[in-house]
Structures are given as C-alpha cells and as structure tokens.
Amino acid sequence: LLSLTDELTGLPNRRAFLRRLEDEVARVQRYGFPLSLALIDLDKFKEINDKYGHAGGDEVLRVYSKNILSIFRHHDLVARYGGEEFAVLLPNTESEGALRALNKVKNRCGETRWQSNGSVVSVPTFSAGLALYKPGETSTAFVERVDKALYRAKRLGRNRVEIDMTYQTEAEARTANQKGAEPT
C-alpha cells in the first residue's frame, strides 16, 4: 500500500495531492466551479539546514505545517509537495480569494517563531505561485503554470505571491484592470 501521508509533517504527500487534483479537475470540468492552486516554497531554506542542521530544517517544516498552513479552510488541501515546497488546492475559489488566503498565511508566517538550541528564531518567508484552473487544461499544464508563477516570485526577490495571469475569468480581468495590475 503506497502511503498518502508525509511522515515528517503529517500532511498529505505529493501522491495524495496529485490524486485529489485529478478529482478536483474532473469536478471543475463537470460543474464549472472555480479551482485555484498555489505552490509555496520556503525562502532560503538551505540556509536553515546549513545553520541549524537537518533537524532544524525538519522542525521548521513541522512548524509551517502545524502553525502556519493550518489556517487554510478544512476543504482546501494542503500537501507537502517536496523538500520545502507545499501545494495548496483551493476548490470553489477564484484567484482573488486564494490571494486573500495566502496573505493571511504570509501574516501568520511573520508572527511565527521556532526554537533552536534555546534561541527563538523567525520562520523563513515563502514565495508562492498561484493560478486559476483553465477549463479543459490538463492537471499537468495547470501545475506547470503555477510553478512558473512560483519561479517568477523567487526571481523577483522572494517573499511574495505571483499570480499566473495567462487565464482569468472576465470578473477577475475587470478587477485587475481597475487595480492597474500588470498583466503577465
């Protein structure tokens, strides 16, 4: 039996995430609900492993999963996607709602500390990519768009959320235009 849980964090693992993603994509294709996906990557995580050892890195991942990412809604799926990367599937959510949720996570992150050898240390910031599912798109193409947005967030200086704008609903396009958002 293949495990669907990440042992370190207790979160669903990549396999569980990919299964749920297929289910959600099928649901979107059937009913037309919006579906947002975020990939979250902890910034400069290697420095934590270098400074505090892998036990320190593991503790940061546990703190993130229990104290920070736990603020997503119960029907959102938060999974450990790999290394220091988490995937968050937000069913019935337009990108604007997903962005609000990620900003809450960013605030919680800023308030969260962890302990190492008696000293209290801030958890690392994160970079995130976010996209809204395009009807008819494969789940692989969906993940690739989110991944590109994540890399753009890292390239633009980290500690930020970048939204893939190659697909928007008409309402989101209007909102973005009113806010003067830069299309990508």
N, C-alpha and C positions, 0 to 999 in steps of 0.2 A: 504494500500500500504506500503510495507516494504521499509524503507529508504536504499539507497545505498551510502549515504554520511555521513562521520563522522562530527558531528556538531561542534566539537571543532576546528578541523584543516581544514575543508572544503575538505579533501581528500576523495577518495572512501573508504568505510569501508571494513571490513572483508568479508561481504556477497558479495559486488561488486567484490572484489579480487577473491573470490572462483569461481564466475561465469565466470570472464574473464579467470581464469586459465583453467577452463574446455574448453572454446573456443580455447585457445592457444594450449592446449594439443591435441585437435581434429585436429587443423591446422597442427601441427607437424606430427601427425600420417598420415595425408593425403599427405602433401607435403615434409616432411622431413627437414624443416628448423630447425636450432638450437634454443633452448629456454633456457635461464638462469633465475634462480630465486635467489634472495638474501633476507635474513631476517636480519633486522638491529634492534639492541636492544641498547638503550641508556645506557651507563655505569653509575652505582651508582646513578640511578635516584631517589631512595628512599631518598638519602641524600639531593637532591634538595627540595623534598617535605617537608622533616624534617626541613630544614634550612629556606626555603622561603615560605612554605605553599603550599597548592594545587593550589592557584592562580599562584604562581611562576612556579610550575611544568607545569601548563597549558600553561603559556607563553612560556616556553622552547619548548613544543611540537609544538606550533604555529610557533615559530621562525624556528624550524627544518623543518617544512613542507613548509613554505614560502621562506626561505632564503637559505636553505641547500639542501633539497631533490628536490627542483625545478630545479636543474641543470641536472637532467636526461632528456633524449630526450622526446619529446612530445608523441611518440608512446610507450614509456615504461609506465607501470602502477605503480604508487607509491600509496600504500594504507596504512591506519592505520590498523594494524593487531590486535592490542590490546594494552592496557596500554601504555607502552613506546616502543612498537615494531611496526616496519613498514615492509611491504613486497614490494619488487620491482620485477616486472616481466619484463624481457628484451627479447622481441621477436627478432628473427633473430640475436641472439648474442651468440657467443661461450663464454666459461668462461673467456678467456683472455680479451676480450672486456669488459665483465661485471666487471672484476677486475680493469681494467683501469678506468671505470666509478666510481667504489667505491673509488678508490684512489683520484679521483677528489673531491668526496664528503668529504672524510677524510680531504683533504687540505682546502676545504671551511669551514668545521667544525672548524678547527684550527684557522681560521680568524674571526669566527663569535662570537659576544658578544650579551648579552641581558641585559636589565636594571631591577634592582630590588631595590626599595626604594632609588633611586638616585645613587646606585653604579652600575658600569658596570662589568658584570661577564661573564667569558667564558662559552660557552655552553658545556655540557658534551661530552666526546668522545663517540664512539659507537663500539660495537662488531658486526661482521656480519658473517653469514654463506652463502655460495654460492655453487650452483650446476648447472650442465648442465642436462637437461632432457634426460632420457634414453628411447629410443623407446620402446613402449609397457607398460611402467610403469604407474601405476595409479597416479592421481594427489596427492592423499593422501600419497603414498610412496615417491613421489617427495618432497613434503613439509617436510616429516619426515627426509629425507636425509639432507635437508638444515638446519633443526632445530638441527640435531646432529652436523653439522659443526659449527653452532652458539654456541652451548654449549661448543664445543671444544675451540672456540675463547675466551669464557669467562673463561674457566678453565685454559687456557694458559696465562692468565694475562690481558685480555680485551684490548680494543683499537686496534683491529686487525681484519683482514678478514681471515677466514679459508675456503678453498675450499674442497668440498667433492670430493675425487678422486676415488670413487668406480666405476665411469663411466667416461671415457674420449673418445673423438674421437681419431683416430690414430694420427692426426696432433698435438693435444694437448699433447698426451703421448710423442711424439718426442720432442716437445718444453720443456716439463717438464724435460725430461731426459737430454736434452742439458744444462738446467739451474741447474741440480743437485737437483731438487726439491725432497723432501721426499714424497714417496707415503704413503697413509694412509690406 
